Amino acid sequence: MNISGIIAENQYRLDIIKLPYDPITGEGSDTFPRTLLKLPDAPFPLQFIPQKMYDEFPLCQQLAKAGTISLYLEKNGIKADTEAINLFMINWVKIRIKYDFEFYAALCLSIKDKISKKYVPFILNRGQRKLLKAIETQRLAGLPIRIILLKARQWGGSTLIQLYMLWIQLVHKKNWNSCICAHTKDAAKNIRGMFSNALINYPLFSGEKIELQPYERTDNIKYIPTRGCTITVGSAETPNSVRSQDAVMVHYSEVAFFPNTEGNRPEELIGSVSSAVARVPFSLIAYESTAKGIGNFFHTQWLLAQKKCSAFLSVFVSWFEIDIYSEPLDLPYEDFIHSMSDYEWFLWEKGATLEAINWYRLKRKEQPSDSSMKEEFPSDDIEAFQHSGQSVFQVEHIEKLRKECREPEAMGELIADAPASGAKLNPQSRKCILQNLKFATDSKGKFKIWVFPDKTQTILYRYLVIVDTGGRSKKADFSVITVIDRYWLMFGGKPEVVAQWRGHIDHDILAWTSTQIATFYNNALLVFESNTAETEQTDGDHTEFIYDTIANFYTNLYSRTPADQIRQGIPAKWGFHTNKSTKPLIIDNFIAIIREQGYIERDQQACNEARWYEKKPNGSFGAIEGQHDDIIMTRLIGLYICFDLPLPQLKITSSRNHKKKIIGEASI
């Protein structure tokens, strides 16, 4: 995109941000579907009301048919004078606030403006509307509300959750207690003040004043007499302030900063409070926090939600989705664009405006380090948590790589004349394991194929299969088999990831499954990563026996032992050994390859693992705590070997017999 195109795109983004938003009329809201209702004699003649309200409430359809409030009243035998219309509007508002939180918040609730310090209507900003949309998705589906929010600072995410719970208590549910647990006593004190502020200008719909009263002489519990609800506000510093509460809604604020000491651990406190929350509609549990390192309770819960392994829906709001984080440029657009760093281009690709990038540039100068800036103002969830170690690969290079990722063409497993699992107990079946291989489609299969093997021509050195051996249990590392197609190197192009198998499996079955995949891809060069097998010995010290057995049936194996020594009877050392000497080599090679966008990646998870890959404080390399690096290791090894092999070439048929050449470190 040229300079003029970038400026035009930036203006488009600014226009989107500045689109009209009016929670009273409903204009500009995308929380859920809405329908336009025209009432010329109403205080707000055009109302985009919730579609659910229109469908469920006959009054809405009758009003649409009548065209005005006056005609509706007259059709029902009511004189349409000012008093009647005002009474109608009061009842209308009481109906709409049940369906439309944004309308309710702007009309009924107040917050203190941070700049003017005045009380203003609670009108949701972009970040709050994104969070509300996720919450409403669960509520409207009749589900218990379970949300985990990862956020940048100071945009009102916690305020939205707390006032949403208040809406449920004041509009939807009586005797519906809530509990808010902040990380410190001071934070809890601020939250208590926010509730009082919210009700300062609350309208008297029912003639009864909504007020918060002390509950049984407690400082941290407020009571709403007209609704029979309590609001408990405490802190993780004093866990007894929130324990033993009969709450149906619980909000944990800044969870990552909860104390973690003997006798006061986050999981213990949260478990004791949340266990009392029933799994019913309108119940709510929310974890909300900025990031603070990895391996803690909040980080663990975020990962589980991301993997859809928990009841919680994950919501991330990046800093550039927050309107206050933007600053006009003090130089022409052209000059600013020419001055942008690789990371700032990454922010642009993420969707940030030039004005937002300018704010980030200036704010970064106030922060002690890049890691602290990214922790306080993350651009994505990976960046938010990755700060304890040193990132190995540049994020902007990885994100460019991600653009080629896509869903696989097929998912399933390979089947043959005999299953791979039978190789150990039925040696006579081993040859059959590699015969008549076919791909069986299965949506739950572990084998993803982006491009099927080309059977139309025989090209030597085309396909490369790399195997990273994991563990057998579900909690262990995954085993990964990656297929790289080198075809386009013949024409100055790039190698491409075309298939991948990932799962937990016994090592002997993995070896035969890998061989099946290599056979399926035109007898590809098969490379086992031998560090796990030889050094860690996760499956016992018999892996060389497994590989030697396979070598009797499949000859295109990668070996560290020179071919002439193997022919002389010296035992072969199969596979690529990853150690302190070779690991920096394959890492440096991958850094150069992704910098130049030197291969085509298809799997999103590979890019994620590249983002998680870091240099630890002790100098070792690996994934951040709680994540894996099995996929990216197959890329590191595979691409290191890929560019050192001979170029692919058409096989020339000959009447002479040639022995299969053993390819390994010596030949490279």
C-alpha positions in Angstrom: 0.0 0.0 0.0 1.4 3.4 -1.0 1.4 6.5 1.2 -1.9 7.9 -0.2 -3.5 4.5 0.3 -2.3 4.4 3.9 -3.6 7.9 4.6 -7.0 6.9 3.0 -7.2 3.7 5.1 -6.3 5.7 8.2 -9.2 8.1 7.5 -11.5 5.2 7.0 -10.5 3.8 10.4 -11.0 7.2 12.0 -14.5 7.5 10.4 -15.4 4.1 11.8 -14.4 5.1 15.3 -16.3 8.4 14.9 -19.6 6.8 13.7 -22.6 8.1 15.6 -23.4 6.3 18.8 -26.4 7.2 20.8 -27.5 4.7 23.5 -30.8 6.5 24.0 -31.9 6.0 20.4 -29.9 2.8 20.0 -28.1 4.2 16.9 -24.7 2.8 16.3 -25.1 -0.1 18.8 -24.0 -3.6 17.6 -24.4 -5.5 20.8 -27.3 -7.5 19.4 -29.7 -7.1 16.5 -32.0 -4.1 16.6 -35.0 -2.8 14.6 -36.0 0.7 13.9 -39.2 2.0 15.5 -40.5 5.4 14.3 -42.6 7.4 16.8 -42.7 11.1 15.7 -44.5 12.2 18.9 -42.0 10.5 21.3 -39.2 12.4 23.0 -36.8 10.5 20.8 -38.7 9.9 17.5 -36.3 7.3 16.1 -35.5 4.3 18.3 -33.4 1.3 17.4 -34.9 -1.1 19.9 -33.6 -4.6 20.6 -35.1 -7.1 18.1 -35.8 -9.4 21.0 -37.9 -6.7 22.6 -39.8 -6.1 19.4 -40.5 -9.8 18.9 -41.5 -10.6 22.5 -43.5 -7.5 23.3 -46.8 -7.1 21.3 -46.9 -3.4 22.2 -43.9 -2.8 19.9 -45.6 -4.2 16.9 -48.8 -2.3 17.7 -46.9 0.9 17.9 -45.2 0.3 14.6 -48.6 -0.3 13.1 -50.2 2.8 14.6 -47.3 5.0 13.6 -47.5 7.4 16.6 -48.1 7.1 20.4 -51.2 9.3 20.0 -52.9 7.0 17.5 -52.0 4.0 19.6 -53.6 5.5 22.7 -56.7 6.6 20.8 -57.2 3.2 19.3 -57.2 1.8 22.8 -59.8 4.4 24.0 -57.3 6.7 25.8 -57.2 10.4 25.2 -53.8 11.3 23.9 -53.1 14.4 26.0 -49.7 15.3 27.5 -50.3 13.5 30.7 -51.3 10.3 28.9 -48.3 10.4 26.6 -45.9 11.1 29.6 -47.4 8.1 31.5 -47.0 6.0 28.4 -43.4 7.0 28.0 -42.6 6.1 31.6 -44.1 2.6 31.1 -42.3 2.3 27.8 -38.9 3.1 29.4 -39.6 0.6 32.1 -40.0 -2.0 29.4 -37.0 -1.1 27.3 -34.5 -1.0 30.2 -35.2 -4.7 30.7 -33.9 -5.4 27.2 -31.3 -2.7 26.6 -28.5 -2.2 29.1 -26.9 0.5 27.0 -30.1 2.5 27.1 -30.5 1.8 30.9 -26.9 2.9 31.6 -27.2 6.2 29.8 -30.6 7.0 31.2 -30.3 5.8 34.8 -26.6 5.5 35.9 -24.0 8.1 36.6 -20.2 7.9 36.7 -17.6 10.6 37.7 -15.8 12.0 34.7 -12.0 11.7 35.3 -11.2 15.1 33.8 -14.1 17.4 34.9 -14.8 15.3 38.1 -18.5 15.9 37.3 -21.2 13.2 37.4 -22.2 12.3 33.8 -24.4 9.6 32.3 -22.8 6.2 31.9 -22.3 6.0 28.1 -20.3 3.0 27.0 -17.0 3.5 25.1 -15.9 1.1 22.4 -14.0 -1.2 24.7 -17.0 -1.5 27.1 -19.3 -2.2 24.2 -17.1 -5.1 23.0 -17.1 -6.6 26.5 -20.9 -6.1 26.8 -21.5 -7.9 23.5 -19.7 -11.0 24.9 -21.7 -10.9 28.1 -25.0 -10.4 26.4 -24.2 -13.3 24.0 -24.3 -15.6 27.1 -27.3 -13.9 28.8 -29.5 -13.9 25.7 -28.7 -17.6 25.1 -30.0 -18.3 28.6 -26.6 -19.4 29.8 -24.8 -18.6 33.1 -22.5 -15.7 32.5 -18.9 -16.6 32.8 -16.4 -14.1 31.5 -12.6 -13.7 31.7 -11.4 -10.2 30.7 -7.7 -9.4 29.8 -7.4 -5.7 29.4 -5.2 -2.6 29.1 -5.5 0.0 31.9 -8.0 2.7 32.5 -10.9 2.2 30.1 -13.7 1.1 32.5 -13.8 -2.7 32.0 -14.3 -3.4 35.7 -16.9 -0.5 35.8 -18.9 -2.1 33.1 -19.0 -5.5 34.9 -20.0 -4.0 38.2 -22.8 -1.8 36.8 -24.0 -4.6 34.6 -24.5 -6.7 37.8 -26.3 -3.7 39.4 -28.6 -3.7 36.4 -29.5 -7.3 37.0 -30.2 -6.6 40.6 -32.3 -3.4 40.1 -34.2 -4.4 36.9 -34.2 -8.2 36.5 -33.8 -10.0 39.8 -34.8 -9.5 43.4 -32.9 -11.2 46.2 -30.0 -11.6 43.8 -26.8 -10.9 45.8 -23.5 -9.9 44.3 -19.9 -9.9 45.5 -16.9 -7.9 44.2 -13.4 -8.9 45.3 -10.7 -6.5 44.5 -7.0 -7.0 44.8 -6.4 -4.4 47.5 -8.3 -2.6 50.3 -8.0 0.7 48.5 -9.4 -0.7 45.3 -12.3 -2.1 47.2 -12.9 1.3 48.8 -13.0 2.9 45.3 -15.5 0.3 44.1 -17.8 1.0 47.0 -17.8 4.7 46.2 -18.6 4.0 42.5 -21.8 2.2 43.5 -23.0 5.2 45.5 -22.1 7.6 42.6 -23.9 5.4 40.1 -27.3 6.0 41.8 -27.0 9.8 42.3 -29.3 10.6 39.5 -31.3 7.4 39.4 -34.9 8.1 38.1 -37.9 7.2 40.3 -39.7 4.9 38.0 -41.7 3.1 40.6 -42.0 6.0 43.1 -39.5 4.3 45.4 -36.0 5.7 45.8 -33.2 3.3 45.1 -30.5 3.7 47.8 -27.7 1.7 49.4 -27.9 1.1 53.1 -25.4 -0.5 55.5 -26.2 -4.2 56.0 -26.3 -5.3 59.7 -23.6 -2.8 60.8 -21.0 -4.1 58.3 -18.7 -1.7 56.4 -18.3 -3.8 53.3 -21.8 -4.9 52.6 -24.6 -2.7 51.2 -28.3 -3.5 51.1 -30.9 -2.4 48.6 -34.2 -2.6 50.6 -36.6 -2.3 47.7 -34.9 -5.2 45.9 -33.8 -7.4 48.7 -30.2 -7.5 47.3 -26.9 -7.2 49.0 -23.6 -5.9 47.4 -20.5 -7.2 49.1 -17.2 -5.5 48.3 -14.0 -6.8 49.8 -10.4 -7.5 48.9 -8.1 -10.5 48.4 -5.9 -8.9 51.1 -8.6 -9.7 53.7 -10.2 -12.8 52.2 -12.7 -13.2 55.1 -14.4 -10.0 53.8 -15.8 -12.0 50.9 -15.9 -15.6 52.1 -19.2 -17.2 53.2 -21.3 -14.8 51.0 -24.6 -16.0 49.5 -23.8 -14.5 46.1 -25.2 -15.3 42.7 -22.9 -12.9 40.9 -19.2 -12.5 41.6 -16.6 -10.2 40.1 -12.9 -10.7 40.8 -11.1 -7.5 39.9 -7.4 -7.5 39.0 -7.1 -11.2 39.6 -3.5 -11.4 38.5 -2.5 -9.2 41.4 -4.2 -11.2 44.1 -1.9 -12.2 47.0 -0.4 -15.7 46.6 0.9 -16.7 50.0 0.6 -19.8 52.2 -3.0 -19.9 53.4 -4.1 -17.2 51.0 -3.9 -18.4 47.4 -6.1 -17.1 44.6 -7.5 -20.5 43.6 -8.5 -21.2 47.2 -10.2 -17.8 47.7 -11.9 -17.9 44.4 -12.9 -21.5 44.8 -14.5 -20.9 48.1 -16.6 -17.9 46.9 -17.5 -19.3 43.4 -18.6 -22.7 44.6 -21.7 -21.1 46.0 -22.7 -19.5 42.7 -25.5 -21.6 41.0 -25.3 -22.4 37.3 -28.5 -20.6 36.4 -29.4 -17.8 33.9 -28.4 -14.4 35.2 -25.7 -15.8 37.5 -22.3 -14.3 36.8 -18.7 -15.0 37.5 -16.1 -12.6 36.0 -12.3 -12.7 36.2 -10.9 -9.3 35.1 -7.3 -8.2 35.1 -4.4 -6.7 33.4 -1.6 -9.3 32.9 1.1 -9.8 35.5 3.4 -12.5 34.4 2.8 -16.1 33.5 2.0 -19.3 35.4 -0.3 -17.5 37.9 -4.0 -18.3 38.4 -5.2 -15.6 36.0 -2.8 -16.7 33.2 -3.8 -20.3 33.7 -7.5 -19.5 33.5 -7.0 -17.4 30.4 -5.2 -20.2 28.6 -8.0 -22.6 29.5 -10.6 -20.2 28.2 -8.7 -19.6 25.0 -8.5 -23.4 24.5 -12.3 -23.6 25.3 -11.4 -26.0 28.1 -13.4 -24.0 30.7 -16.8 -22.4 31.1 -15.4 -18.9 30.7 -15.6 -16.8 27.5 -12.4 -14.9 27.0 -12.5 -11.3 26.0 -9.4 -9.2 25.1 -9.5 -5.4 24.6 -6.3 -4.0 23.1 -5.1 -0.6 23.9 -5.9 0.8 20.4 -9.6 -0.1 20.9 -9.7 2.5 23.6 -10.5 6.0 22.3 -8.4 7.9 24.9 -5.2 6.3 23.7 -4.8 8.5 20.6 -2.9 11.7 20.0 -2.9 14.0 16.9 0.3 14.0 14.9 2.6 17.0 15.1 4.1 16.3 11.7 2.7 15.5 8.2 1.3 12.0 7.7 3.9 11.3 5.0 6.8 12.1 7.4 5.2 10.0 10.2 4.7 7.0 7.9 8.3 7.1 6.7 9.5 7.2 10.3 7.5 4.1 11.5 9.4 1.2 12.9 8.7 -2.5 12.2 6.8 -2.8 15.4 4.7 0.3 14.5 3.9 -1.3 11.2 2.8 -4.4 13.1 0.4 -2.1 15.1 -0.9 -0.7 11.8 -1.5 -4.2 10.5 -3.4 -5.0 13.7 -5.8 -2.1 13.0 -4.4 0.8 15.0 -4.8 4.3 13.5 -1.7 6.5 12.9 -3.0 8.7 15.7 -3.1 5.7 18.1 0.4 4.7 17.0 1.6 8.2 17.7 0.2 8.0 21.2 2.0 4.7 21.7 5.3 6.1 20.5 5.1 9.0 22.9 3.8 6.9 25.8 6.6 4.3 25.3 9.1 7.1 26.2 7.5 7.3 29.6 7.8 3.6 30.4 11.0 1.9 31.7 11.1 -0.9 29.1 9.3 -2.4 26.1 8.1 -5.3 28.3 6.4 -3.0 30.8 4.8 -1.0 28.0 3.4 -4.2 26.5 2.2 -5.5 29.8 0.3 -2.3 30.6 -0.9 -1.6 27.0 -0.9 -5.0 25.2 -1.8 -5.2 21.5 -2.8 -8.9 21.8 -3.1 -11.5 24.5 0.2 -13.2 23.6 2.0 -9.9 24.0 0.2 -9.2 27.3 1.7 -12.3 29.0 5.1 -12.5 27.3 7.4 -10.4 29.3 9.3 -12.6 31.8 11.8 -13.8 29.2 13.2 -12.4 26.0 11.2 -13.0 22.8 13.3 -14.9 20.3 11.4 -14.0 17.1 10.2 -10.6 16.1 6.4 -10.3 16.4 6.0 -8.3 13.2 7.8 -11.1 11.2 5.6 -13.7 12.7 2.4 -11.8 12.0 3.4 -11.4 8.4 3.9 -15.1 8.3 0.4 -15.6 9.7 -1.2 -14.0 6.7 -0.7 -17.2 4.7 -2.4 -19.4 7.4 -5.7 -21.0 6.6 -8.0 -23.8 7.5 -6.8 -27.2 6.2 -8.4 -28.7 3.1 -9.0 -32.0 5.0 -8.8 -33.5 8.5 -8.6 -37.2 9.3 -6.1 -40.1 9.5 -4.2 -42.4 7.2 -5.3 -46.0 7.0 -3.4 -49.0 5.5 -3.5 -52.7 5.1 -2.5 -53.0 8.8 -2.7 -50.5 11.6 0.5 -48.9 13.0 -0.5 -50.0 16.5 0.1 -53.6 15.6 3.7 -53.3 14.6 5.1 -54.4 18.0 3.0 -57.4 18.6 2.6 -58.6 15.0 6.0 -58.2 13.3 4.7 -60.0 10.2 2.3 -57.1 9.7 4.9 -54.4 9.5 5.3 -54.4 5.8 1.5 -54.1 5.5 1.5 -50.9 7.6 3.0 -49.0 4.6 0.8 -50.6 1.9 -2.3 -49.2 0.2 -2.2 -46.0 2.2 -5.4 -44.0 2.0 -6.7 -40.8 3.7 -9.9 -41.2 5.7 -11.7 -38.0 6.4 -12.6 -37.4 10.1 -13.5 -34.0 11.6 -11.9 -35.2 14.8 -8.8 -36.6 13.1 -5.3 -35.4 14.1 -3.9 -35.3 10.6 -4.4 -31.9 8.9 -3.8 -31.6 5.1 -3.5 -28.3 3.3 -2.2 -29.8 0.1 -2.4 -33.5 -0.8 0.7 -35.2 -2.2 1.3 -34.7 -5.9 1.1 -38.2 -7.6 1.4 -36.9 -11.1 5.2 -36.8 -11.3 8.2 -38.1 -9.4 10.4 -35.3 -8.0 13.4 -36.2 -5.9 14.1 -34.3 -2.7 10.6 -32.8 -2.8 8.9 -33.7 0.4 10.4 -33.4 3.9 8.8 -35.0 7.0 9.9 -33.9 10.5 8.9 -35.5 13.7 9.0 -34.0 17.2 8.4 -36.6 19.8 6.2 -35.7 22.8 4.6 -37.7 25.6 1.7 -40.1 25.9 -0.4 -38.5 28.6 -2.8 -35.6 27.9 -0.7 -33.3 30.1 2.5 -34.1 28.3 4.0 -32.3 25.3 2.3 -33.2 22.0 4.0 -35.2 19.3 4.0 -33.4 15.9 4.7 -34.7 12.4 5.1 -31.9 9.8 5.3 -32.2 6.1 7.1 -29.5 4.0 6.9 -29.3 0.3 10.1 -28.0 -1.4 8.7 -28.1 -5.0 8.8 -24.3 -5.6 12.4 -24.1 -4.7 13.0 -25.4 -8.2 11.7 -22.1 -9.5 13.2 -19.7 -6.9 10.1 -20.0 -4.7 9.5 -20.9 -1.1 9.0 -24.2 0.7 5.5 -24.7 2.1 4.0 -26.5 5.1 1.4 -28.8 3.5 0.4 -31.2 6.3 0.6 -31.8 10.0 -0.2 -34.5 12.5 -0.4 -33.5 16.2 -1.5 -35.6 19.2 -0.5 -37.8 22.1 0.6 -41.3 21.2 3.0 -44.1 22.2 6.4 -43.6 20.7 6.5 -46.9 18.7 3.1 -46.0 17.1 4.4 -42.5 16.4 7.4 -43.9 14.6 5.2 -46.0 12.3 2.6 -43.2 11.8 5.4 -40.9 10.8 6.6 -43.5 8.3 3.1 -43.9 6.9 2.9 -40.1 6.4 6.4 -40.0 4.7 5.4 -42.9 2.5 2.1 -41.2 1.6 4.0 -38.1 0.6 6.0 -39.9 -2.1 8.6 -41.5 0.1 9.7 -38.2 1.7 12.9 -37.8 3.6 11.9 -38.7 7.2 13.6 -36.7 10.0 13.2 -37.7 13.7 14.1 -35.1 16.3 16.1 -37.4 18.6 16.7 -35.2 21.6 13.5 -36.4 23.4 14.1 -40.0 22.5 17.8 -40.2 23.4 18.4 -37.6 26.1 15.2 -37.4 28.0 14.3 -41.1 27.4 10.6 -40.4 28.0 9.7 -43.8 26.6 12.7 -45.8 27.8 16.0 -46.3 26.0 14.8 -48.4 23.1 14.1 -45.7 20.5 17.2 -46.7 18.3 15.6 -50.2 18.2 12.4 -48.7 16.9 14.2 -46.6 14.2 16.4 -49.6 13.2 13.2 -51.6 12.8 11.7 -48.9 10.6 14.9 -48.7 8.6 14.3 -52.3 7.4 11.1 -51.2 5.8 11.7 -47.5 5.0 15.1 -46.4 3.7 14.7 -42.6 3.2 15.7 -41.8 6.8 17.8 -38.9 8.0 20.9 -40.0 9.8 23.7 -38.3 11.7 26.0 -41.2 10.9 27.8 -40.8 7.5 26.4 -43.2 4.8 29.8 -44.9 4.2 30.1 -45.7 7.9 26.6 -47.2 8.0 27.6 -49.4 5.0 30.7 -50.5 6.9 28.4 -51.7 9.7 28.7 -48.9 12.2 25.3 -48.4 13.9 23.3 -45.5 12.5 22.4 -42.6 14.7 19.0 -41.7 13.2 17.5 -38.3 13.4 18.5 -34.7 14.1 19.9 -34.2 17.6 18.8 -30.9 19.2 21.4 -29.8 21.8 23.2 -26.8 23.1 25.3 -26.7 19.9 22.6 -27.3 17.3 19.7 -25.3 18.9 21.2 -21.9 18.4 21.9 -22.9 14.7 18.4 -23.8 14.0 17.0 -20.7 15.8 19.3 -18.3 14.0 18.4 -20.0 10.7 14.7 -19.5 11.5 15.1 -15.9 12.5 16.7 -15.2 9.1 14.0 -17.2 7.2 11.0 -15.4 8.8 12.7 -12.0 8.4 12.8 -12.6 4.7 9.4 -14.4 4.7 11.3 -17.4 3.3 8.6 -20.1 3.7 4.8 -20.4 3.7 3.2 -21.3 7.0 -0.4 -22.6 7.1 -1.0 -23.4 10.8 -2.1 -20.5 13.1 -0.8 -22.5 16.1 2.7 -22.5 14.7 2.6 -18.7 14.6 1.3 -18.7 18.2 4.1 -21.0 19.3 6.7 -18.7 17.6 5.2 -15.8 19.6 5.5 -17.8 22.8 9.0 -18.9 22.2 11.5 -17.1 24.4 15.0 -17.1 25.9 14.8 -17.9 29.6 16.7 -16.0 32.2 19.0 -19.1 32.6 19.9 -18.9 28.8 17.7 -21.9 27.7 15.1 -21.7 25.0 11.4 -22.8 25.1 7.8 -21.8 25.3 6.5 -19.5 28.0 5.0 -21.4 31.0 1.8 -23.1 30.2 2.4 -23.3 26.5 4.1 -25.7 24.1 6.8 -25.5 21.4 6.3 -28.8 19.7 5.0 -27.4 16.4 7.6 -24.7 16.1 10.4 -27.2 16.8 9.4 -29.1 13.7 9.7 -25.8 11.7 13.1 -25.0 13.2 14.5 -28.4 12.4 12.7 -28.8 9.1 13.7 -25.5 7.6 17.3 -25.9 8.7 17.5 -29.1 6.8 15.3 -27.9 4.0 17.6 -25.3 2.7 20.7 -27.5 2.8 19.3 -30.3 0.7 19.8 -30.6 -3.0 17.1 -28.7 -5.0 14.1 -30.8 -6.0 14.6 -32.4 -9.5 12.6 -34.6 -11.8 13.5 -38.2 -11.5 15.1 -39.6 -14.7 14.2 -43.2 -15.2 17.0 -45.6 -16.0 17.3 -49.3 -16.5 20.2 -49.4 -14.0 19.5 -50.1 -10.4 20.6 -47.5 -7.9 20.8 -47.9 -4.2 18.9 -45.4 -2.1 21.2 -42.7 -0.8 21.2 -42.1 2.9 20.8 -38.4 3.6 22.2 -36.9 6.8 24.5 -34.4 8.3 27.5 -35.7 6.5 25.9 -35.4 3.0 24.6 -31.9 3.9 
